[in-house]
């Protein structure tokens, strides 16, 4: 469905809801309510059928089942109403309550799919906010029923609604706080659930200030939430809710404010109601979530800094040290050293004949072979292109020559590539200085470089000693 179609559809839903609110609790209003509800549920099922079977369909299927259960509960209540009786507690409630965990499950599945292995921050922040909401629900909505002296069903069933709402709140927070694209479908899904929760809060709070018959007129608003879910499922960018997004994780200032309010709310609510045990549990949970979140954030920051530091001093393709590391080692040189400057033979031909994929394979393979040829104390560097340097402290000239000969053999071994073999060689320039030499580090590198060019002139697979 196009954006224009979505707007027309939602505009019609708003008009229908407004009309139902005006005719609420009349026979014609009830009939139209059920028919509109049934139409939206049918559209939800048809929208789900358009999604190919598989993991992407599952959360949408749960999201479509939830309104169908709520409609069933409404129909049960209306049947009892027109039969002149009131349904026993728990009959219609079973259908109404069953929809909450299904929708919460759908949202959780979406959050996991849109932020795979990247959901810990959203979960911890969501649970922190949820704990504050759970404490408020416990003190203001659940405890009054538990101490009301009513029957078992009348005491147990009503508090289940705040519990279900808290679970749904946690699930929608996972979506809202998770990294990922935030387009129209995400806004519609989050908006629908926020509307459901607002209706629940209104049903519990508004009767304290006005007659329940007036409050009941907000009932048709649930249809607007259902329409928003249908619109999200029909939207062309629906996959943003079930696929990894590209948005970079940022800590929005509003998120910090809400977390701070959640931390503050737990002791304030405990003091207002005098329920020290519940307040202590809630405060402990919030503190644990925030400390865990802080620890994870610090560790992620440390890993990011370590990665940046590594990338600044290493070649991204081969993982070898880069010129910056070599420069530092040359500047710190204080004893005997041998430097081998390497340039690959035949590398351009490989790139021209087989492409850059083959060229990258050659460079990575040569890097591995050079690392295997040197001592643990030596440094293998990729300067760029097909040029490498071996920095070998305390390596005598004779050993440097043997190392160069070993490198010629190692590098010249064929490299398999898509059923073919890539043949390359290497030219090596050697600069070896004893303990009494005062040559500057850059002079050593330049001498090795010049020796390498002399080796190139001699032909493929040769080495030359500087000053020989």
N, C-alpha and C positions, 0 to 999 in steps of 0.2 A: 504494500500500500504506500502511495506517495505521501509526502508531507501535507499536501493539500487535502488528500483523502482523510488523513489522520485528523486534521483540524475540523473537517466537516463532520466526521464521525463523533468526535468528542463534543463538538457544538450541539449535535443532536442529542447526545447523552445528557448534557447539562440541561437542555430544554425539557427533556423527558423527566428528569429528576425533579426539576422545579414544578412541573405539572403534578407529579405524584405527591410532592410535599403539600400542595394545595388541596388535593383530594384525599389526603391520608385518612385512614380509618373509615372509609366509606366502601360500599360494595364495589362500585366501579373502580375506585382507587386500588382496592386489593386485587381485583382481577387484572387491571393494567400493570400493577406491580409484579405479579407472578408472570404475566406474559413477557414483560420487558426483561425480567430476570432470566426467564427461560431462553429468550432470544440471545442474550449475552452469553449464557452458558453454551448454547449451541454454536455461536460464533467462536467461542474459545476452543471448543473441540475441533471445529473445522480448521481453525488457525494452526492447531497442534498437528493435525493430519497433514498439513502442507510441509512440515519439517521432516526431512528424511529420518528414518528410524536410526537410533544410535544414541550416544551420550548427550548430544545437544538437545534431543527431544525430551529426555527424562525430566529435567526440571520444569519445562513448560507443561508437561503432562500433569505433574503434581500441582502446578499453579492453576490448571484448569479444573482439577478435581475439587479443590478447596471451595470455590464459589458454588459448585454443584451440591456439595454437602450443606452449605449454608442455605441454599434454596430449599433443599429437602426439609431442613429444620423449620423454615418459615412456612412451608406447605403443611407440615404436621401441626404447627400451632394454629394455622387458619382453619384446618379441618376441625380441630377441637372447638375453635371459636364458633364456627357456624353450626356445630352440634350442640352448642349451648353449654359447654363445659370448658374447664381449664386443663391443659395437659399436665400429667404428673411431672414433678420435678425430675429432670434427667432424660425425658423422652425426646423432646426437641433439642435439648441441650447436648445430647450425645452427638448429633449431627453438627451443631454449631461449633462445639469444642474440637471435633475431629478435623475441621478445616484448618485450624491454627498450626498444628505441627506439620501438616502437609505443605502449607505455604512457607513456613519457616524452613522446612527441608529443601524446598525448591530454591529459596534464596541462598541457602548455605551451599548447595551444589553449584549455583551460578558463581558465587564468590570464589569457590575452590577452582573452578574452571577458568575464570578470568584472571586469577592471580595465583597460578600454580607455584608452590614452594615459596610464595611471597606474601603469605596471608597472616603471618604471626603478628605484625604490628597492628593490622586492622582488628584481629581477634582480641588482642589485649586491650586496645583502646575501646572496642565495642563492649567488652565485658566490664571494663571500669565504669562506663556510663550505665550499663545495664544493672550493675549492683546498686547504684544510687536509685534507679527507678524501682528495683525490686524492694529496697528498703522502704521507699515511700508506699508502694503497693501493700507491703506487709502491715505497715502501721495504720494506714488509712482505709484500706479496702478489705484486707483479709482478717485482721484481728477482731474488728467489730462483729463479723459473722461468727467467728469461733467462740465468742463469748455471748452470743445472742440467746442461747437456750432453746433454739429451734430443733427440729428433728434432724436426723442424720443426713438425709438427702439435702434439706434446706441449708444445713451447715456446711456441707462439703462442696456442693455443686457451684454456688456463686463465687467462692474464692478461686475456683479453677480458671475463671475468666481472666483475672489479673495475672495469674501464673502463665496462662497461654499468651497473653499480651506481652508479657516480659520476654518470653521466648521468641516471639515474633519481632520484638524490638531488637533483640540481640542479632537476629538473622539479618534484618534490614541494615543494621549498623555495619555488619561485615561487608555488605555490598557497598554502602555509602563511603566507607573508610578505606576500602581496598584500592590498590593501584589499578589503573586501567582506563580505557576510554570512557568518557562521560557524555554521551550524546542523548538524543531524545528518548530512546528505549530505556536507558538507565534512569533518566528523570521520571519517566512514566511509571516504571516499576516501583521506584522508591516513593514517589508521590502517592501511588495507590496504597501502599502499606502504611504510610504516614497518615493517610485519610482514615484507613481502618482503625488505627490506634487512636486517632482523635475522636472518632465516633465512640469507641469503647470508653475513653476517659469522660466524654460528655455524658454518656448514659450513667456513669457512676457519680459524677460530680454535680451536674445540673439539677437533678432532682432535689438536692439540698437547698436550692434557691427558687425553684419554680415547679409548677404542677407537672407530673410525669406525662400527662396527655400532650402537653406542649413539647416536652423533650422528645416524645416518641416520633414527632414529625421529621426528625433528622434521619430516621430509618432509611428512606430511599437514597440517602447519600452513598450507601454501600454500593449501589448500582454504578455510581460514577467511578468508584475504585475498580469495580469489575471491568468497566469499559476501558479504563486506563491500562489494565493488564492485557486485555484483548488488543488494544492499539499497539502496545509494546511488542506483542507476539507477531502482529501483522507488519510491523515496521521493517523497511528494507535493511536497516542496520541492526536488526535483532541480535545478530551474532556477537555484538560487543558485550552482551551479558554472559556469554558462554564461551568466549575465546580470549586468550591472553591479549591484553592491550599494549599500547605503546607509550602510555603516559608515564613520565618519570615521577617517582614518589617524592612528594614534597610535604612538609609539615605545615599545613595552613594555620595561620594565627587563630582562626575560629576553633580549630580542633584543640589547640592548647587551652583556650578559654573554657570550652566545654569540659575538658578533662579536669581543669582546676575546679570548676563548679561541682563536678561529680565528687571530687575528693572532699570539698567543703560541705557538701550536702549530707554526707553520712554522719558526721558528728553533730551537725545542726539538728537533723531529724531525730537523732537519738536523744538530744537534750530536750527538744520540744515535747517528745512523747514519753520520755523517761524510760525507754526500753534500752537499758545499757547493754544487754547481751546481744540483741540484734544489731545495735550500733557498733559494738566491738567487732562482731563478725564481719559486718559490711566494711568497716574501716580497714580491717586486716586484709580482706580480699582486695579492696581497691589499692592498698599499699603494695600488696604482693604483685598485682598486675602492673602497676606503674613502675615498680623497681625492676621487674622482669623486662618491661618495655624499654626502660632506660639502659639496662645492661645490654640488651640486643642492639639498641641503637648505637651504643658506644663501640661494641664489637664490630658492627657493620662499618662504622666510621674508620676504625683502626684497619680493617681489611681493605677498605677503599684507599686509605692513605698508603698502605703497604703496596697495594697494586700499582698505584700511581708512581710510587718511588721505584718499583721494579721496572715499570714500563719506561721510565725516564732514563734508565741505565741499561736496558736490554733491548735487543732486536725482537720485534714482535713475531717475525716468521720463524726464526731458528731458536729463540730463547737465549742466544749467546749475549755476552756483554757487548756494549757498543763503544763508540769512540770516546765518550765521556769517561767511562771506566778506564779505558786504556790511557787516556791523558793523565788521569790521577795516578795510575801506577807508574807511568814514566816520570812524572814529577817527583814521586817518592823514591825513585831508584837510588840506592845508596851502596850497592855491591855489584858483583859480577852479574851479567845478564846476557841472554841471547834472545834476539827478536827475529822471528821468521815472518816475512811478508809474502802472502800467497795470492795469486791471481789464477782463476780457473782457465783452462784451455778448452776451447770448443763450446763454451757456455752460450755464446750468441747464436751459434748454429742450432743448438738444442731449442732455444727459445723461438727462433724463426721457423724451425721445422715442426715442432710439436706444441708450441704455445706456452703461455705463462704457467699453466698447471704443471707442465713438465719442468719448467725452470724452477718453480717453487720446490718441487720434489727434489731436484738436484741440490739446491741450496740447503734444504733441511737434512738431506742425507749426508752431504759433505760436513755439515756442522756436527752430526753424530759421529762421523768417522774421525774428525779432528779431535773431538773430545775423548774418544777412545785411544787416540795415539799419544796423548800427552800425559804428564804426571798430574797428581792431584793438586800440586802447588802451582801448576802453570795456568795461564789465563788464555782462553780462546775467545777471540773478538771478531765480530763481523763489522767491517768498516762501512759497508754499503755495497750494493751491486753484487759482484762476484769476487770481492776482495776480503780476505781474512788476514788476521795477524795472530801469531802465537807469541805470547810474552812469557819467557821462561827464566825466572830468577835463579841464580846460582847454577847455571847450566854451562859447562865448559864447551869450548868450540868444537871439540871432537864429538861430544854428545849431541850438539846442535846439528852437526852434519848427519849423524845417524838418525836423528829425529826427522830431518828433512827427507832422507831416503825412505824412511818408514811412511811418511806422509804421501810421498809420490806413489807408493804401492797401494796404500789404503784408498786414496782418492780415485785412482785409475780403475778400480773394480767396477764392472758394469752395474748399471742401476735399472731394474725391471720397471717397465712403464707400459701398461695396457697391452701386454703380450709382446712388446718390443724391449730392446735394451738401449739405454742411453750411455754413450761412451764419452767421457770427459777426462781431462788431465789437469795438472796444476804446475805452475811455474813458481819457484820459491827463491826469494832473496833472503840471505842470512846476514845479520849483524851481531857479532859476539864481542863483548867487552869484559875485560878482567876487573879485579877489585881496585886496581890503581888507576883505571881510566876515569877521566873527569868529563867525558862527553855528556852534553845535555841530552835529556830523554828524547826530545824532538829530533836531535841530531841522529840518535840511534835509529829512530823510526825512518828518517829520511834516507839513511845509509841502506837500510834493509829494502826500502822501496826502490832505490836506484839499482841495487843488486838484482831485484826481481825483474826489472826491465832488461837487464843484461841477460838474465836467464831466458826471457821471452825471445830475445834475438837468436839464441842458440837452438831454439826449436821447442817442441812440446815435451813436457815432463822433465825439465832440467832444474838444477839448483845452482846458485852462484853465491860465493862468500864475498861479502863486502871487503874491499881493500886487498883482495887476493890477486 
